[in-house]
Amino acid sequence: MIEPLDYEAVGFMSGLEVHQQLLTAHKLFCRCPGGLYTREHDGEVLRHMRPTLSELGEYDGTALMEFKTKKEIIYLLNHLNVCTYEMDDTPPFLVNQEAIDIAIELCLMMHMDIIDEVHIARKQYLDGSIPTGFQRTAIVGVNGWLPFKGRRLAVTHVSVEEDSCREVSDKGHRIVWRTDRLGMPLTETVTAPDLRTPGEVRAAIVLCGLTARSTRRVRTGIGASRQDVNVSVRGGSRVEIKGVPRAPLAARLVHNEAVRQCNLLRLRSELRRRGLSAPDAIRVTAADVSDIWSGADLGFIRRALQSGGRVHAVRVSGAAGLAQHPTQPDTTFLDELSGRIRVIACLDEAPIVFSGADFPQFQGRNQVLDRVRRRADVGASDEVFIVFGPEDDVRTAAEEIRLRFADATAGVPKETRQALPGGYTTFERILPGPDRMYPDTDSPPTRVTAERVAAIRAGLKPPPWTRLERYAGWRVPAETSEFLIRRGGADIVDAVVESTGVDGLTAAVEIGQRAKALARRGVPVGRLGAAEWAAVFDLYASGRIAREAIAAVASRVAADGLTAEAAASAEGAWLAPRELWLRELRELVAGAGAATGVGDAAARRLRWLTGRAVRALKGRAPAREVAAWLAAEAGR
């Protein structure tokens, strides 16, 4: 169920950060191959991360948060796709100029001002996704726009940067990464917060994707394009939803985030009503209650105690009932606490944390609850939370409960949240600030000359909105048009229409719909380029094959490597002279007997005759003309 929300009334705002891998031969700062994925590894590297001061002598809050997790970080290495650069053992190579060119091409398509000098900066990441602890990134274009629903969607800047590792597992204090994707070049396209509904968010993601695909110089497939979506409501804060893989999921995610922020603002009002209006008003105490739980028949508690861990009761004064305050649809504030404890305290065995209001069921439950409340000195207006695991982690969890309630007094904390299936999110990290950015002294700047930009501009392909408008004039379904642009078929359609004069609707449907169906049946239609398709359509445009034979002839060309003419011969697809197929048609009608019946009976007989005729003529006659002749004959 979608919880209703008046987006205009709550002041919904959203913007995008669209990450798109670039189709280059090599990675961004070394000469390892790009796009070579592996599942085996030759070695491992162990690292621990620590924060460093920014150029202004400040620590980034996200870096400090990641440091608290005390993660043991393992990198899986394969010599085929990583080198000593990725492990920060050698300086970077000069930046990949092919990647810069592709980024410039994308910027020009979005009407952007190109930077005169591309300067490399470092963006700090201590979550382990990059072994160096920072990502190298550079702004290439600024101040652009995309035509969007009758207005302009502002694009603030486009950067080129290196991709991160792929996560293999994250359990407790140990996280494992695969490094094959690390260092591959990608662009980050950042829009202004101009999107006002979840539907607009979805449409903008599709538009940005089509724009990147229109260059034909970006990678496709799972993980090649990922979106971070920024969301806020009036009175809330910017929250970043990280790694949204698909546009349809984004609409549900941003809706639920808007609901969450509205509910957190209501929680803030309730806290203020209770006199908890500032962080220092939040009073939290923790008590060791391991002995009370020692006899409880609960597997997660038993495992924690048997491994030397502890159970703590965390009392939050004045917070009675607030653990059950709704946040996202079907979630509560307890889920907020659980997400934060899972990430920062590294306690990840369910239920992670529970409150006095949702004590699990077990024999002796009420006695344990009474003893816990007495031990923790929990009053009628207080709430108690139970956390369990290694003692240091449990103490960290108690502190995170305090900090999350402290954040709640201000409303909506600035966070990066992880997208989950079903359109929900969970805490990933504190939203990074500007203190994590600083210049990269290892990389010289790249001058971008006017001549270089002009040469790239001269080779620009049509932007998606131009093609969509033209294809709409051909009456091509929007879904087919978008598919053609995403998969590169639009270039082929344009070439076929220009060289053969065939109507655009026919070319678009055959290449965008029929060929997709053939690919699902295993026909290697991806082998067909513009020249091969043009040869097939030339046979149709010159009246030598019927439209119904286009797919069969193209299949033969793709599967057997034949020329279009040889494929048509092999299929027996040549059109017969009109007088010949008309003679066969008259014989077929005569053999079926005289027309009888009226109404539905006559219509059924006509459909039966048409089917028989099309099968008998096997593409040697235009199906539309056959059907028209039979209909005229039936009307006599």
N, C-alpha and C positions, 0 to 999 in steps of 0.2 A: 504494500500500500504506500502511495506517495502522500505524505502529509501536506495538506494545502498550505500555500504561502503566497502572500501578495508581495511580489518582488519589488515593485515600485514603492509600496508603503514602508517596507523595511530598509530601503536604500541599498538594495543588492548591487554590488560592483564586482567585476571579475576581469582579469587580464591573463595573458598566456605567456609562457616561456617554452617555445617549441624547439626541441633538439632533434636534429636530422643528421645522420651519418652521411659523409660525402664519399663519392665513388672515386677514390684515388688508389693508385697502385701501392703507395706506401703510407705509413703512419705520419703523424704531424711533425714530430721532432726527431725521428730516426728513420732508418731505411728498412725496417722490418715490414713485411707485407701487411696490407690492410685487408680485413675481411676474411682472414684465414683462421677459422675456429677449430679448436681441438678439444678432445675430451680426456686425453692422456697427458701426463706431465713427467718431466725428466728430473725435476728437483723442487724443493720447497725453500722458502725464506720465511723466517719468523721476525716480526717487528712489533715494537711497542711505540705508540705515538705520544708526543707531549706538545703542548702549545708553545708558541713563540710570540714575542711582542711584535706589534705592528710598527710601521714606520713612525707613528706618533707615540709609541711607548704604551700602547693599550693591548689588552688581551681580548680576543673575540669571545663573546659569551658562549657560542656554540662549541668552540675549541675547548673551553674550560669544562663544559658539560661532557663532551666526549672523553676528556681526560679522566673524569670521575668513573667511567665505566671500567677502567683497568683492563681493556681488551687485550687478549693475545691474538695477534693477527698473523694468519698463515697465507702465503701466496704460492699458488701452484704454477710452475713455470714449464713451458715447452720451448725448446731451442728453435723451433720453426717460426715462432711469432713474437718472441721477446728477446731483448738484448740488455746489456748493462745499463742503457739509458733508463729503461722502465724501472729498474731497481735503484735508481739514483746513484749509481756508481760511476757514471761518466756524464759530462755536460751534454746539453741538447745539441743536436745538429741544427743547421739553419732551418727555419720554418719551411714547410712544404709549400712551394709557390703555387702548385696546382690547386691546393685547398684554398689559398687566398683568392685565386681566380674564380673558383666556383662560388665563394662567398660574395665576391663583387657582382657576379652575374645575378645571384639571388637578390642582392641589394638593389640593383638597377631595375629588376622586375617590379620591386616594391617602391619605386620612385624615391630612393634614398640618396642622401648626400654621402659620397665616398670619402673616407678619411685620407688625408694626404700622406700620413705616415702611420703604419700599423705598428703599435708598440705592444710588446708582450708583457702581461702582468701575471702575478701568481694569486690564486684564490685558494685560501687554506681549507683543507678538508681533513679532519682527524677521525672520520668514521672507518678508516682503513680502506676505502674504495680506491685510493691512489697511494702507492707505496711511498712517494716523496712527501706526502702530507699536504700537497697543494696541486692544483690544476693550473696548467699554463693556458691563458686565454687572451684574446685580443679583439678589440672593437674594430669592425671594418666599415660599417655604415651607420648613419643616424638619420633621424627625422624623416621617416618614410610613411607610407600609408597604403592601405588596400581598399578597393571599392567593396562596400559591405552593406547590403540591405538598404540601398539608397543613400548611404552616407559614407564617410571615410573612417576606417578603423586605423588609428594611429599606430605606427610601428616605431618604437623609441630607438631601438638599436639592434644591430645584428653583430654577433661575435663569432669568431672561429676559435675552437678550443679542442682539447684532447678528451677522448672518452675515458670512462673509468673501468674498473674491473667488473666482472660478473660474480655475484654472490653465489657461493656453493652451499654454505650452511652457516647458521648463527645460533649457537647454543651456549648459554651461560656466558662465561668470559672468553670464549674462543669463537672467532669468526674466520671463515675460510673463503678465499677469493680465487677465481681463475683469471689469468692475466691476458688471455688471447685478445680481448676487445680493448685492452688498455692502450691508450695513445692513438687510437684511430681518430681521424679528424671529423669533427661535426660542427654544424652551425647552431647557434642559439638565437632564435628570433623572438624578441620581446615586444609585446604589444602594450599599449596603454590600457588602464582599467576601464575600457569603454563598453564592456559587454554587460547587458542589463538583465538577462534571463539565462537560465540553463540552456534553453534552445539556442540562444545566440552563441554561447560558449561552444556548443557542439558544432554549429555552422562555421565558426571562426577556425576551429581546429581543422575541419575539412578543407577550408579555403587555404590555410597556411600549408597544409599537406599538398594540395593540388599545385600550389605555386612552386614549392620545392621540386615536386615531381616533374613539373613542366620544363625544368632545366635539363632533364634526362641525365643528370650527373650526380645523383644521390642514390644511396643504397635502399633496397626494399627488403621486406621480410620482417619477421618477428624481432622486435627490439631495435630496428633501424631508425624508427621515429618514436619519440617519447615526449610527452607534454607534462610540464609542471603548470598547475592552474592556481592562480592567486584569487582569493575570495575574501570579501568583507561585507558587512552590513553596517548601517548607520549606528554609530556608537561602539562598533566592534573593532577588530584589528585585522591587518592583512595576515591571512593564513595561507601557506603554500601547500597544495596537495601535490606530492612528488610522484613522478613516474606513472602518469596516467597513460595506459597503453593504447586505448581506443576512444574515438570520439563519442560513441553512444554511452559508454560508461561515464564519461566526464559530466554529462547532464545530470545523472543521478548523484554523482559525488558532490557537485557544487550545490545542488539543491539541499542535500543532507547537511553540508557544511553551513549553509545559510540558516537552516533550522537549528543546528547546534549553536551557532553564535547567538541567535535570538534567545535560546534557552539559557545560555551562559549569562546573558545580560539580565535575565529574570533571576537567575541564581545570585548575581551580584546585588540586586535589589533586596532579595531575601536576607542576604548576609548583612546588608546595611540595616535592615529592619531589626536584626538581632544585635546590632551594635558592633558588628565585625566589619568595619568599613575601611580598614587599612591593614597592610601585611603584619605590622607589629601587634595587631589585635588578635592574631591567630596564635593560640596557645596549645602546644602539643607536648605530650609526655609519653614515654614508652616504658613498658614494664615487661620483664622476662617472665613468661607464663609457660615455659617449656614443661615444668613439672606437672602443671594442671592438665596438659594435653598428652602426657606420656601414655595414658591408657586408652586414648580415643581410638576407635576402630576406623581410622581414615588413612588410606594408603599414602597420600601425599605428605601428611604430617608424620607418619611413621618413617617414611624414607628420609625426610629431613632430619629427624632426630637420630636415626641410626647412622647417618653419615656424619654426625658430629655437629649438625646445625642446631638452630634455636628457633623458638616461636616467641614472637613479641606481640603484645597488645598495645596498640597506639591510640591514645585518647585525644580527641580533638574537642576542646571545650566549646559548647554552644552550637555544635554541628549536628544535633540529633535529626535524623531523617534526611539529611542532605545527600547522603550517599545514593539515595533513590531518586534524586532530582533528574528529570529527563534531559538528555543532551541531543544526540542524533536520534532519529526514529528508532525505537526498540532498544535504545541504550541509555545508560544513566551516568551520573557523575562518577560512580564506582569504576566504570570503564575508563574514564579519564585517568584515574589513579592507577589502574592496572596497567595501562599503556606506558605511563611514565616510569613505573617501577620496573616493568619488563626491560625497558631500554637502558635505564641509568643504573639500576641496582642489579641488572642481569638475573633477576629471578623470573624464570620463564615456565615453571611448572604450574599448570592450572590447579586451582583458580587464581593463583598469584596473590590476590588479596581479597578478603571478604569482610563484611561489616557485621555488627550485631544484629542488624535487621535481616540478614540473609545467611545466618549460620547454617552450615550443612546439617543434614539429618544423620544422626548416628545414636547408638544407645548411650544414654547418659548425657544427651545434648544439653538439656536445661540446667543440670547441675554444673557442667563445664562453663556454660555461659554465665551463670550466677557467680561462680568463683573468679572468672576472668574480669567481670565488671567490678567485683570487690577489690581484686588485686590492683587493677588499673585506676581505681577510684572514679568510676564512671557514674556521673549523675544523670538525672532525668533529661537534662538539656544537652547532654554530651553524646558523642558518637564514638564507638570503639571499632578499630580495624585490626585484623589479624594478618600478620605477615610471617613467613617461615622460610628457612633456608640457612646458608652459611651466616655466621654471626655478623661479620662485617657488612655483608649485603643487606641483612635485615636492618641494620642501623641506617644504612644508606636509604633503604625503603622508607623508614620512619621519617627521615629528613625530607624525602621527596613528597610524602603526604603533606607535610607542613608547607613546603614550597608551592605545591599545587593549590592548596587552599588559599595561600597568600596571593597567588596569581588571580584566583577567583574573585578576590575583593576588588580587583581592577576591571574585571569583566572577561575579556577574551585575550588570552596570552598569544603573543606572536610566536607561531610554531610552524615547523615543517611537519606535515602529516603524511603517512604512508597510505596509498590507496589499497583497499581491500576488495575482494570479490563481493558483489551485491551492492556496491555503491557506498560503502562505509569507509571510514578512515580511522587510523590510530596514530598515536604520538610517534614521531621519528626523531626529532631533535628540536632544540630551540632555534628559531629563525635566525640565520646568520645576519650579521650587520656589516657595515663598511670596514670595520677594523680588520677583517680577514683578507683584504686586498692590499697588495703592495707590488712595486715594480720587480720585474725579473731581470736582474743584472747579467744573466748569462746569455741573453738573446738580444742581438742588435735590432733596431727598427727596420721596417721595410718601406721604402718610398713607393708610393703608388702614383705613377705619372698619368698625365691627361691622355697620352697616347695609349697607354695600357687600358685605361677605362674605355676609350673610344673603340678600340679593337674588340673588346668584350661586348660593348653595346651593339656593334655592327652584327654580331652573331647571335643576338638574343632570339629565343623562340617566342612564339605568341604566348602571352599570359593566359591563365585559365579562364578569366572572365571574358576575354575576347572570343575564345573558342566556344565557351558555353553559350554565349549569345548567338554565335553563328550556327551552332548545332541546333539550338532551339528553333531557329528559322528554318532548319531542315526538318523539324518535327521529330528530332531524335529524343527519346526519353532521357530525362535528367540523369537517372541512374546509369544509363549506358554512357552518356557523355563523360561523367565523372570517372567511370571505370576506364574508359579510353585514355583519359589524361593521366590517371594514376599509373597505368601499366604501359604507357608508351605507345598505345595504339593510335592516339590522336595524330602523331606524326605520319603514321602509315595511311590513315584515312585521308589526311590532307593531300599526301603525295598521290594516292590513287585517284582522288577526285580531280586533281589538277592534270594528271597525265592521261586519264582515260575519258574524262567527261561524264563518268557515271554519276547518278544523283547521290547526294551526300547521305540521305537516309538509308539507302540500300547499302552503301559502303560501311556506314557506322554500325548498322544492325548485323551485317555479316561478320565484320571484324570484331565488334564489341560484344555481341551476344552469341552468335552461332559458333564463333571460334572458341569462346569460353566453354561452351558445352562440349566441343570436340576435345579440348584440353582435359576436361574432367573424365572423358572416356579413354584417355591415354594417348591421344594423337599429339605428336610433338609440334604443335602449331607455332611454338616459340622460335622455330627455325626459320619461319617465313619473315622476311624483311619487306621493305616497301617495294623493291623490284619484283619479288616473287608474287606478292599480292597484286601488283599492277598488271602483271602478265595474266593472272587468272581473271581479273576484272576486265581486261581488254577483250578476252574471249566473249564475255557477257555483253559488253558495250557494243561489240561488232555484230551481235546477233548470232554467234556461233554456238553458244551454250545457253541454257535457260538459267534463270536465277536460282532455281531449285538445285542446280548442279554445282553452284559455286562452292559450297561446303565440301562436297565429295571430291571435286577436283583439287581444292586446296589441301585436303587430307592426303591425297596421293602425292602431291608435290612435297609435303612435309615429311611423310613417312618413308617414301621411296626415293626421294631426291630427283624426281622426274621434272622435265620442263612442263609448263602449263599445257601445251598442246599434247605432249605424250601422256600426261595424266588424264586429259579429257578422252583420249583414244582408249586408254586402259579402262576407264570407267564406262565407255560407251555413251558418253554424254553429249556427243554432237547433236545439235538440233536437226531433225529431219525437215525436208522441204514441207511447206504448209500443206500442199495438196496430198502429200504422202500420209502425214499424220491425220489429216481430215478423213482420208479414205479408211484408215484403221479405226477411227472413231465411229464412222457410220456403220462399219461392220460390227463393232462392239454393241452399238445401240440396237441394230437389227437383230443381233443374236440374243439380246435380252428381251425381245418381244415388244409389242406396241405399248405405249405409255397408257397406264390406267390409273384410276383413283383420283381423288380430289383432296384438297386440304393437306393434312399431315401425311397422309399416305403418299401423295404425289411428292411431297418434299423429301420424305424418307427415300423414295425411289431415286430421286435426283442425287441425293447425297451418296447413295450406294453406287450409282453409275459413275459419279465423279471419282470416287475412290478407286473403282475398278480401272477407269481410264488412266488415271495418273500412274497407277502401278504398272499397267500394261505398256504405257509409252516410256516409262523409266527415264524421265528427264529429257526425252527426245522432242518434247513439245512444251511450250510455256504453259505452266499449270493454270495461270490466270486466264489465258485464251481458251484453254480446254474447258474450264468451268463456265466461261461466258457462252461458249458455243452450245454446251449441253443445256444451260439455262434457257437460251433462246429456243433451242429445239423443243424443250419441254413445254414452252409457252405457246407453241403452235397448236 
